Structure formats: structure tokens, C-alpha cells
Amino acid sequence: MARLPQVSGAELSRQRGSHARYRFVSSAGVHFVTVPMHPVIAKGTLNDILSSVSVWTGIAKDDLIDRL
């Protein structure tokens, strides 16, 4: 698995505020992901966000990491 880079909440979500909430709609249903708007997101938190997005979008987690 690729190493997780350090990213800020703003880089990941492109939003402002203490937390941003995103909604994914797919054939499996509706899924919400909350992203903290911290200067650097903890690696465990980032890993959880990417895992969740990967499951609901069908995009491999390594591909999501490459897109950061």
C-alpha cells in the first residue's frame, strides 16, 4: 500500500470551517463523510476517510492517495 502523505483539511475538502461534511450518492445509497478542517489531518483519520470513500465510490484507496 502507498504511504499516506501529510495533507491539510483544506487540501482534502476545499472547504472552510471546523468540519466539512460531504455526501456521496451511489447505487448502494447515500453516504456521508466528515472531514476535519485541521492544518494536518492525523494519519489514522485520513486513512479512515480514504477507506470510507474507497468503499462507497469504488475507487481503489491507492488511487485516492495518488490523487492527493
PDB file with one MODEL, atoms N, CA, C and O in Angstrom:
MODEL        1
ATOM      1  N   MET A   1       0.847  -1.178   0.000  1.00  0.00           N
ATOM      2  CA  MET A   1       0.000   0.000   0.000  1.00  0.00           C
ATOM      3  C   MET A   1       0.889   1.237   0.000  1.00  0.00           C
ATOM      4  O   MET A   1       1.949   1.245   0.626  1.00  0.00           O
ATOM      5  N   ALA A   2       0.460   2.276  -0.698  1.00  0.00           N
ATOM      6  CA  ALA A   2       1.215   3.524  -0.767  1.00  0.00           C
ATOM      7  C   ALA A   2       1.218   4.223   0.588  1.00  0.00           C
ATOM      8  O   ALA A   2       0.280   4.085   1.374  1.00  0.00           O
ATOM      9  N   ARG A   3       2.284   4.974   0.848  1.00  0.00           N
ATOM     10  CA  ARG A   3       2.364   5.737   2.100  1.00  0.00           C
ATOM     11  C   ARG A   3       1.404   6.913   2.043  1.00  0.00           C
ATOM     12  O   ARG A   3       1.220   7.524   0.991  1.00  0.00           O
ATOM     13  N   LEU A   4       0.792   7.227   3.180  1.00  0.00           N
ATOM     14  CA  LEU A   4      -0.128   8.358   3.255  1.00  0.00           C
ATOM     15  C   LEU A   4       0.667   9.657   3.351  1.00  0.00           C
ATOM     16  O   LEU A   4       1.578   9.759   4.173  1.00  0.00           O
ATOM     17  N   PRO A   5       0.338  10.654   2.523  1.00  0.00           N
ATOM     18  CA  PRO A   5       1.015  11.939   2.618  1.00  0.00           C
ATOM     19  C   PRO A   5       0.402  12.789   3.726  1.00  0.00           C
ATOM     20  O   PRO A   5      -0.689  12.490   4.213  1.00  0.00           O
ATOM     21  N   GLN A   6       1.098  13.842   4.120  1.00  0.00           N
ATOM     22  CA  GLN A   6       0.515  14.804   5.056  1.00  0.00           C
ATOM     23  C   GLN A   6      -0.282  15.811   4.233  1.00  0.00           C
ATOM     24  O   GLN A   6       0.243  16.419   3.301  1.00  0.00           O
ATOM     25  N   VAL A   7      -1.541  15.979   4.585  1.00  0.00           N
ATOM     26  CA  VAL A   7      -2.388  16.951   3.907  1.00  0.00           C
ATOM     27  C   VAL A   7      -3.205  17.698   4.942  1.00  0.00           C
ATOM     28  O   VAL A   7      -3.453  17.197   6.038  1.00  0.00           O
ATOM     29  N   SER A   8      -3.616  18.892   4.585  1.00  0.00           N
ATOM     30  CA  SER A   8      -4.474  19.674   5.475  1.00  0.00           C
ATOM     31  C   SER A   8      -5.932  19.377   5.140  1.00  0.00           C
ATOM     32  O   SER A   8      -6.234  18.810   4.090  1.00  0.00           O
ATOM     33  N   GLY A   9      -6.820  19.759   6.031  1.00  0.00           N
ATOM     34  CA  GLY A   9      -8.242  19.590   5.770  1.00  0.00           C
ATOM     35  C   GLY A   9      -8.688  20.388   4.561  1.00  0.00           C
ATOM     36  O   GLY A   9      -9.541  19.931   3.800  1.00  0.00           O
ATOM     37  N   ALA A  10      -8.122  21.579   4.369  1.00  0.00           N
ATOM     38  CA  ALA A  10      -8.484  22.415   3.233  1.00  0.00           C
ATOM     39  C   ALA A  10      -8.064  21.764   1.912  1.00  0.00           C
ATOM     40  O   ALA A  10      -8.788  21.859   0.921  1.00  0.00           O
ATOM     41  N   GLU A  11      -6.904  21.105   1.890  1.00  0.00           N
ATOM     42  CA  GLU A  11      -6.458  20.427   0.678  1.00  0.00           C
ATOM     43  C   GLU A  11      -7.364  19.251   0.336  1.00  0.00           C
ATOM     44  O   GLU A  11      -7.614  18.970  -0.836  1.00  0.00           O
ATOM     45  N   LEU A  12      -7.845  18.575   1.351  1.00  0.00           N
ATOM     46  CA  LEU A  12      -8.673  17.388   1.141  1.00  0.00           C
ATOM     47  C   LEU A  12     -10.103  17.755   0.771  1.00  0.00           C
ATOM     48  O   LEU A  12     -10.728  17.059  -0.029  1.00  0.00           O
ATOM     49  N   SER A  13     -10.627  18.822   1.331  1.00  0.00           N
ATOM     50  CA  SER A  13     -12.046  19.100   1.171  1.00  0.00           C
ATOM     51  C   SER A  13     -12.368  20.371   0.398  1.00  0.00           C
ATOM     52  O   SER A  13     -13.473  20.509  -0.126  1.00  0.00           O
ATOM     53  N   ARG A  14     -11.435  21.285   0.321  1.00  0.00           N
ATOM     54  CA  ARG A  14     -11.666  22.561  -0.370  1.00  0.00           C
ATOM     55  C   ARG A  14     -12.792  23.384   0.262  1.00  0.00           C
ATOM     56  O   ARG A  14     -13.508  24.111  -0.427  1.00  0.00           O
ATOM     57  N   GLN A  15     -12.933  23.257   1.576  1.00  0.00           N
ATOM     58  CA  GLN A  15     -13.972  23.992   2.296  1.00  0.00           C
ATOM     59  C   GLN A  15     -13.385  24.658   3.528  1.00  0.00           C
ATOM     60  O   GLN A  15     -12.252  24.369   3.915  1.00  0.00           O
ATOM     61  N   ARG A  16     -14.148  25.545   4.142  1.00  0.00           N
ATOM     62  CA  ARG A  16     -13.708  26.204   5.370  1.00  0.00           C
ATOM     63  C   ARG A  16     -14.637  25.864   6.529  1.00  0.00           C
ATOM     64  O   ARG A  16     -15.772  25.437   6.317  1.00  0.00           O
ATOM     65  N   GLY A  17     -14.158  26.054   7.742  1.00  0.00           N
ATOM     66  CA  GLY A  17     -14.950  25.751   8.926  1.00  0.00           C
ATOM     67  C   GLY A  17     -14.264  24.683   9.746  1.00  0.00           C
ATOM     68  O   GLY A  17     -13.213  24.180   9.348  1.00  0.00           O
ATOM     69  N   SER A  18     -14.836  24.326  10.880  1.00  0.00           N
ATOM     70  CA  SER A  18     -14.184  23.340  11.743  1.00  0.00           C
ATOM     71  C   SER A  18     -14.293  21.918  11.189  1.00  0.00           C
ATOM     72  O   SER A  18     -13.371  21.122  11.368  1.00  0.00           O
ATOM     73  N   HIS A  19     -15.378  21.590  10.532  1.00  0.00           N
ATOM     74  CA  HIS A  19     -15.555  20.292   9.893  1.00  0.00           C
ATOM     75  C   HIS A  19     -16.393  20.493   8.629  1.00  0.00           C
ATOM     76  O   HIS A  19     -17.298  21.327   8.599  1.00  0.00           O
ATOM     77  N   ALA A  20     -16.085  19.731   7.606  1.00  0.00           N
ATOM     78  CA  ALA A  20     -16.885  19.759   6.383  1.00  0.00           C
ATOM     79  C   ALA A  20     -17.537  18.396   6.232  1.00  0.00           C
ATOM     80  O   ALA A  20     -16.918  17.370   6.512  1.00  0.00           O
ATOM     81  N   ARG A  21     -18.757  18.387   5.802  1.00  0.00           N
ATOM     82  CA  ARG A  21     -19.482  17.126   5.632  1.00  0.00           C
ATOM     83  C   ARG A  21     -19.848  16.977   4.164  1.00  0.00           C
ATOM     84  O   ARG A  21     -20.418  17.880   3.553  1.00  0.00           O
ATOM     85  N   TYR A  22     -19.510  15.817   3.611  1.00  0.00           N
ATOM     86  CA  TYR A  22     -19.758  15.550   2.208  1.00  0.00           C
ATOM     87  C   TYR A  22     -20.700  14.379   2.052  1.00  0.00           C
ATOM     88  O   TYR A  22     -20.698  13.451   2.861  1.00  0.00           O
ATOM     89  N   ARG A  23     -21.500  14.428   1.016  1.00  0.00           N
ATOM     90  CA  ARG A  23     -22.485  13.381   0.748  1.00  0.00           C
ATOM     91  C   ARG A  23     -22.143  12.706  -0.570  1.00  0.00           C
ATOM     92  O   ARG A  23     -21.937  13.371  -1.585  1.00  0.00           O
ATOM     93  N   PHE A  24     -22.084  11.377  -0.546  1.00  0.00           N
ATOM     94  CA  PHE A  24     -21.879  10.580  -1.747  1.00  0.00           C
ATOM     95  C   PHE A  24     -23.174   9.837  -2.029  1.00  0.00           C
ATOM     96  O   PHE A  24     -23.750   9.211  -1.139  1.00  0.00           O
ATOM     97  N   VAL A  25     -23.624   9.910  -3.267  1.00  0.00           N
ATOM     98  CA  VAL A  25     -24.813   9.178  -3.666  1.00  0.00           C
ATOM     99  C   VAL A  25     -24.378   8.130  -4.686  1.00  0.00           C
ATOM    100  O   VAL A  25     -23.747   8.457  -5.691  1.00  0.00           O
ATOM    101  N   SER A  26     -24.714   6.887  -4.425  1.00  0.00           N
ATOM    102  CA  SER A  26     -24.383   5.805  -5.345  1.00  0.00           C
ATOM    103  C   SER A  26     -25.559   4.844  -5.416  1.00  0.00           C
ATOM    104  O   SER A  26     -26.581   5.041  -4.757  1.00  0.00           O
ATOM    105  N   SER A  27     -25.402   3.814  -6.217  1.00  0.00           N
ATOM    106  CA  SER A  27     -26.478   2.823  -6.323  1.00  0.00           C
ATOM    107  C   SER A  27     -26.699   2.095  -4.994  1.00  0.00           C
ATOM    108  O   SER A  27     -27.771   1.538  -4.760  1.00  0.00           O
ATOM    109  N   ALA A  28     -25.675   2.101  -4.120  1.00  0.00           N
ATOM    110  CA  ALA A  28     -25.789   1.449  -2.811  1.00  0.00           C
ATOM    111  C   ALA A  28     -26.506   2.327  -1.785  1.00  0.00           C
ATOM    112  O   ALA A  28     -26.882   1.846  -0.716  1.00  0.00           O
ATOM    113  N   GLY A  29     -26.698   3.598  -2.098  1.00  0.00           N
ATOM    114  CA  GLY A  29     -27.381   4.500  -1.176  1.00  0.00           C
ATOM    115  C   GLY A  29     -26.622   5.794  -0.982  1.00  0.00           C
ATOM    116  O   GLY A  29     -25.774   6.157  -1.797  1.00  0.00           O
ATOM    117  N   VAL A  30     -26.927   6.483   0.096  1.00  0.00           N
ATOM    118  CA  VAL A  30     -26.310   7.770   0.414  1.00  0.00           C
ATOM    119  C   VAL A  30     -25.326   7.566   1.558  1.00  0.00           C
ATOM    120  O   VAL A  30     -25.631   6.881   2.535  1.00  0.00           O
ATOM    121  N   HIS A  31     -24.154   8.160   1.433  1.00  0.00           N
ATOM    122  CA  HIS A  31     -23.119   8.028   2.452  1.00  0.00           C
ATOM    123  C   HIS A  31     -22.554   9.401   2.761  1.00  0.00           C
ATOM    124  O   HIS A  31     -22.337  10.205   1.855  1.00  0.00           O
ATOM    125  N   PHE A  32     -22.314   9.676   4.043  1.00  0.00           N
ATOM    126  CA  PHE A  32     -21.750  10.949   4.467  1.00  0.00           C
ATOM    127  C   PHE A  32     -20.336  10.744   4.995  1.00  0.00           C
ATOM    128  O   PHE A  32     -20.059   9.766   5.690  1.00  0.00           O
ATOM    129  N   VAL A  33     -19.447  11.668   4.662  1.00  0.00           N
ATOM    130  CA  VAL A  33     -18.077  11.657   5.162  1.00  0.00           C
ATOM    131  C   VAL A  33     -17.810  13.016   5.788  1.00  0.00           C
ATOM    132  O   VAL A  33     -18.048  14.048   5.160  1.00  0.00           O
ATOM    133  N   THR A  34     -17.316  13.023   7.024  1.00  0.00           N
ATOM    134  CA  THR A  34     -16.967  14.257   7.712  1.00  0.00           C
ATOM    135  C   THR A  34     -15.457  14.415   7.708  1.00  0.00           C
ATOM    136  O   THR A  34     -14.723  13.496   8.073  1.00  0.00           O
ATOM    137  N   VAL A  35     -14.999  15.593   7.292  1.00  0.00           N
ATOM    138  CA  VAL A  35     -13.575  15.880   7.196  1.00  0.00           C
ATOM    139  C   VAL A  35     -13.244  17.018   8.154  1.00  0.00           C
ATOM    140  O   VAL A  35     -13.824  18.098   8.041  1.00  0.00           O
ATOM    141  N   PRO A  36     -12.315  16.799   9.104  1.00  0.00           N
ATOM    142  CA  PRO A  36     -11.914  17.882   9.996  1.00  0.00           C
ATOM    143  C   PRO A  36     -11.058  18.893   9.243  1.00  0.00           C
ATOM    144  O   PRO A  36     -10.229  18.514   8.416  1.00  0.00           O
ATOM    145  N   MET A  37     -11.252  20.149   9.521  1.00  0.00           N
ATOM    146  CA  MET A  37     -10.512  21.208   8.837  1.00  0.00           C
ATOM    147  C   MET A  37      -9.306  21.618   9.683  1.00  0.00           C
ATOM    148  O   MET A  37      -9.212  22.766  10.117  1.00  0.00           O
ATOM    149  N   HIS A  38      -8.392  20.688   9.915  1.00  0.00           N
ATOM    150  CA  HIS A  38      -7.195  20.926  10.718  1.00  0.00           C
ATOM    151  C   HIS A  38      -6.010  21.216   9.810  1.00  0.00           C
ATOM    152  O   HIS A  38      -6.028  20.835   8.639  1.00  0.00           O
ATOM    153  N   PRO A  39      -4.980  21.882  10.323  1.00  0.00           N
ATOM    154  CA  PRO A  39      -3.791  22.151   9.491  1.00  0.00           C
ATOM    155  C   PRO A  39      -3.180  20.859   8.928  1.00  0.00           C
ATOM    156  O   PRO A  39      -2.769  20.829   7.768  1.00  0.00           O
ATOM    157  N   VAL A  40      -3.119  19.812   9.726  1.00  0.00           N
ATOM    158  CA  VAL A  40      -2.676  18.493   9.270  1.00  0.00           C
ATOM    159  C   VAL A  40      -3.639  17.469   9.862  1.00  0.00           C
ATOM    160  O   VAL A  40      -3.859  17.438  11.073  1.00  0.00           O
ATOM    161  N   ILE A  41      -4.204  16.643   9.010  1.00  0.00           N
ATOM    162  CA  ILE A  41      -5.122  15.608   9.461  1.00  0.00           C
ATOM    163  C   ILE A  41      -4.305  14.425   9.955  1.00  0.00           C
ATOM    164  O   ILE A  41      -3.356  14.005   9.294  1.00  0.00           O
ATOM    165  N   ALA A  42      -4.667  13.886  11.111  1.00  0.00           N
ATOM    166  CA  ALA A  42      -3.984  12.723  11.655  1.00  0.00           C
ATOM    167  C   ALA A  42      -4.044  11.575  10.647  1.00  0.00           C
ATOM    168  O   ALA A  42      -5.054  11.377   9.971  1.00  0.00           O
ATOM    169  N   LYS A  43      -2.946  10.822  10.559  1.00  0.00           N
ATOM    170  CA  LYS A  43      -2.859   9.738   9.569  1.00  0.00           C
ATOM    171  C   LYS A  43      -3.977   8.712   9.738  1.00  0.00           C
ATOM    172  O   LYS A  43      -4.515   8.221   8.745  1.00  0.00           O
ATOM    173  N   GLY A  44      -4.332   8.383  10.968  1.00  0.00           N
ATOM    174  CA  GLY A  44      -5.413   7.432  11.198  1.00  0.00           C
ATOM    175  C   GLY A  44      -6.747   7.964  10.711  1.00  0.00           C
ATOM    176  O   GLY A  44      -7.549   7.219  10.149  1.00  0.00           O
ATOM    177  N   THR A  45      -6.991   9.263  10.926  1.00  0.00           N
ATOM    178  CA  THR A  45      -8.224   9.897  10.456  1.00  0.00           C
ATOM    179  C   THR A  45      -8.262   9.911   8.940  1.00  0.00           C
ATOM    180  O   THR A  45      -9.286   9.593   8.335  1.00  0.00           O
ATOM    181  N   LEU A  46      -7.143  10.282   8.324  1.00  0.00           N
ATOM    182  CA  LEU A  46      -7.064  10.305   6.860  1.00  0.00           C
ATOM    183  C   LEU A  46      -7.273   8.904   6.296  1.00  0.00           C
ATOM    184  O   LEU A  46      -7.982   8.733   5.305  1.00  0.00           O
ATOM    185  N   ASN A  47      -6.668   7.915   6.913  1.00  0.00           N
ATOM    186  CA  ASN A  47      -6.826   6.534   6.466  1.00  0.00           C
ATOM    187  C   ASN A  47      -8.296   6.109   6.535  1.00  0.00           C
ATOM    188  O   ASN A  47      -8.792   5.458   5.615  1.00  0.00           O
ATOM    189  N   ASP A  48      -8.987   6.468   7.606  1.00  0.00           N
ATOM    190  CA  ASP A  48     -10.399   6.136   7.758  1.00  0.00           C
ATOM    191  C   ASP A  48     -11.251   6.829   6.697  1.00  0.00           C
ATOM    192  O   ASP A  48     -12.149   6.217   6.118  1.00  0.00           O
ATOM    193  N   ILE A  49     -10.969   8.106   6.444  1.00  0.00           N
ATOM    194  CA  ILE A  49     -11.714   8.859   5.420  1.00  0.00           C
ATOM    195  C   ILE A  49     -11.518   8.209   4.055  1.00  0.00           C
ATOM    196  O   ILE A  49     -12.483   7.988   3.323  1.00  0.00           O
ATOM    197  N   LEU A  50     -10.260   7.902   3.713  1.00  0.00           N
ATOM    198  CA  LEU A  50      -9.971   7.317   2.407  1.00  0.00           C
ATOM    199  C   LEU A  50     -10.577   5.920   2.267  1.00  0.00           C
ATOM    200  O   LEU A  50     -11.048   5.554   1.191  1.00  0.00           O
ATOM    201  N   SER A  51     -10.566   5.143   3.344  1.00  0.00           N
ATOM    202  CA  SER A  51     -11.174   3.808   3.305  1.00  0.00           C
ATOM    203  C   SER A  51     -12.669   3.913   3.038  1.00  0.00           C
ATOM    204  O   SER A  51     -13.219   3.169   2.227  1.00  0.00           O
ATOM    205  N   SER A  52     -13.312   4.836   3.722  1.00  0.00           N
ATOM    206  CA  SER A  52     -14.747   5.031   3.561  1.00  0.00           C
ATOM    207  C   SER A  52     -15.084   5.491   2.141  1.00  0.00           C
ATOM    208  O   SER A  52     -16.009   4.971   1.517  1.00  0.00           O
ATOM    209  N   VAL A  53     -14.336   6.460   1.643  1.00  0.00           N
ATOM    210  CA  VAL A  53     -14.575   6.964   0.286  1.00  0.00           C
ATOM    211  C   VAL A  53     -14.324   5.863  -0.739  1.00  0.00           C
ATOM    212  O   VAL A  53     -15.066   5.741  -1.714  1.00  0.00           O
ATOM    213  N   SER A  54     -13.295   5.072  -0.524  1.00  0.00           N
ATOM    214  CA  SER A  54     -12.967   3.978  -1.439  1.00  0.00           C
ATOM    215  C   SER A  54     -14.109   2.969  -1.536  1.00  0.00           C
ATOM    216  O   SER A  54     -14.466   2.536  -2.631  1.00  0.00           O
ATOM    217  N   VAL A  55     -14.676   2.599  -0.402  1.00  0.00           N
ATOM    218  CA  VAL A  55     -15.769   1.623  -0.382  1.00  0.00           C
ATOM    219  C   VAL A  55     -16.981   2.154  -1.140  1.00  0.00           C
ATOM    220  O   VAL A  55     -17.595   1.422  -1.916  1.00  0.00           O
ATOM    221  N   TRP A  56     -17.323   3.397  -0.923  1.00  0.00           N
ATOM    222  CA  TRP A  56     -18.549   3.937  -1.494  1.00  0.00           C
ATOM    223  C   TRP A  56     -18.409   4.400  -2.938  1.00  0.00           C
ATOM    224  O   TRP A  56     -19.406   4.457  -3.657  1.00  0.00           O
ATOM    225  N   THR A  57     -17.196   4.732  -3.383  1.00  0.00           N
ATOM    226  CA  THR A  57     -17.030   5.195  -4.762  1.00  0.00           C
ATOM    227  C   THR A  57     -16.509   4.111  -5.678  1.00  0.00           C
ATOM    228  O   THR A  57     -16.635   4.206  -6.899  1.00  0.00           O
ATOM    229  N   GLY A  58     -15.917   3.068  -5.086  1.00  0.00           N
ATOM    230  CA  GLY A  58     -15.328   2.016  -5.903  1.00  0.00           C
ATOM    231  C   GLY A  58     -13.949   2.363  -6.430  1.00  0.00           C
ATOM    232  O   GLY A  58     -13.400   1.631  -7.254  1.00  0.00           O
ATOM    233  N   ILE A  59     -13.379   3.467  -5.968  1.00  0.00           N
ATOM    234  CA  ILE A  59     -12.028   3.876  -6.362  1.00  0.00           C
ATOM    235  C   ILE A  59     -11.052   3.258  -5.369  1.00  0.00           C
ATOM    236  O   ILE A  59     -11.243   3.358  -4.157  1.00  0.00           O
ATOM    237  N   ALA A  60     -10.020   2.626  -5.880  1.00  0.00           N
ATOM    238  CA  ALA A  60      -9.027   1.997  -5.003  1.00  0.00           C
ATOM    239  C   ALA A  60      -8.380   3.035  -4.087  1.00  0.00           C
ATOM    240  O   ALA A  60      -8.131   4.167  -4.501  1.00  0.00           O
ATOM    241  N   LYS A  61      -8.110   2.642  -2.836  1.00  0.00           N
ATOM    242  CA  LYS A  61      -7.530   3.573  -1.875  1.00  0.00           C
ATOM    243  C   LYS A  61      -6.180   4.096  -2.352  1.00  0.00           C
ATOM    244  O   LYS A  61      -5.880   5.274  -2.160  1.00  0.00           O
ATOM    245  N   ASP A  62      -5.370   3.257  -2.961  1.00  0.00           N
ATOM    246  CA  ASP A  62      -4.083   3.705  -3.506  1.00  0.00           C
ATOM    247  C   ASP A  62      -4.277   4.782  -4.573  1.00  0.00           C
ATOM    248  O   ASP A  62      -3.479   5.716  -4.658  1.00  0.00           O
ATOM    249  N   ASP A  63      -5.317   4.663  -5.378  1.00  0.00           N
ATOM    250  CA  ASP A  63      -5.606   5.695  -6.387  1.00  0.00           C
ATOM    251  C   ASP A  63      -6.008   7.001  -5.724  1.00  0.00           C
ATOM    252  O   ASP A  63      -5.615   8.075  -6.180  1.00  0.00           O
ATOM    253  N   LEU A  64      -6.789   6.922  -4.651  1.00  0.00           N
ATOM    254  CA  LEU A  64      -7.172   8.134  -3.925  1.00  0.00           C
ATOM    255  C   LEU A  64      -5.947   8.807  -3.320  1.00  0.00           C
ATOM    256  O   LEU A  64      -5.835  10.033  -3.347  1.00  0.00           O
ATOM    257  N   ILE A  65      -5.022   8.010  -2.772  1.00  0.00           N
ATOM    258  CA  ILE A  65      -3.792   8.566  -2.193  1.00  0.00           C
ATOM    259  C   ILE A  65      -2.984   9.256  -3.282  1.00  0.00           C
ATOM    260  O   ILE A  65      -2.437  10.334  -3.052  1.00  0.00           O
ATOM    261  N   ASP A  66      -2.899   8.652  -4.462  1.00  0.00           N
ATOM    262  CA  ASP A  66      -2.161   9.266  -5.567  1.00  0.00           C
ATOM    263  C   ASP A  66      -2.776  10.586  -5.989  1.00  0.00           C
ATOM    264  O   ASP A  66      -2.064  11.468  -6.469  1.00  0.00           O
ATOM    265  N   ARG A  67      -4.077  10.743  -5.823  1.00  0.00           N
ATOM    266  CA  ARG A  67      -4.770  11.986  -6.222  1.00  0.00           C
ATOM    267  C   ARG A  67      -4.558  13.138  -5.238  1.00  0.00           C
ATOM    268  O   ARG A  67      -4.831  14.292  -5.569  1.00  0.00           O
ATOM    269  N   LEU A  68      -4.074  12.835  -4.032  1.00  0.00           N
ATOM    270  CA  LEU A  68      -3.900  13.899  -3.037  1.00  0.00           C
ATOM    271  C   LEU A  68      -2.763  14.812  -3.397  1.00  0.00           C
ATOM    272  O   LEU A  68      -2.479  15.761  -2.667  1.00  0.00           O
TER     273      LEU A  68
ENDMDL
END
